[in-house]
């Protein structure tokens, strides 16, 4: 992990895993939604490493916001 986006997206992914086990009912539908957020974090990592700082931040915020919406549902 050499860049800011590596650290940030891995931290977000770990938070997704903790949220899944801690705050949800652990059903398949919720897991699929969290997988979508994880994919967004992976894309944000690649975009950020390629040099598009603002787009990567927007993707990270969108993935985190989506995960929060899923947990609150």
N, C-alpha and C positions, 0 to 999 in steps of 0.2 A: 504494500500500500504506500504509494509514493506521492499521490496528489491529494488535494483537499477533497476532491469528489470521490475518490476511493474511500476515504475515511468516513465522509458524510453519508454516502449511500449504503455502506456496510452497516453503519450505526442505525440507519433507518430500517434496514432489513432485519437487524436483530430486534429492534423495537416492534416490528411486525410479528415476529415469532413470539415474543413475549406477550404481546397483545392478544394473539390468537389463543394461546394457552391460558391466559389469565382472565380475559374479559369477554370471551365468547363461549358459545355452546359447543364449539369444536365440530361443527357439521361440515359436510362437503361443500355446500353452497358458500359458506363463509370462507372456506379455504380457497375456493376458486377466485373469490373477490380479492383476497389477500395476495394470491398469485399474480393477479393483474397489477396490483400496486407494486409488487416485487419486480415485475417486468418493467414497469415505468421507472423504477429506481435503477435498474440495470441500463436502460436506455439513457437515462440522465447521466449516469457515470460515463458512458461512452461519449456522449455529446460534450460533457464537460471536459473530458480528457482531450477531445479534438479541438477545444478552444472556444466553444460557444458558451461562455459563462452564464449569461442571462437566461438563455433557453434551458440550460441545465437546472438552474435555480427554479424556474417556473415548473419544470417537470417534477422536481423534488417536492415542491410545495403542493402541486396537484396530487401526487401520489400520497403524500401524508394527509392531505385533506380528505381524499377518498377513503383512506383507511380509517380516519376518525369517523367519517359518516357511517361506515360499515359497523364499527364497534358500537356506536350510539344507537343503531337500528335495532 
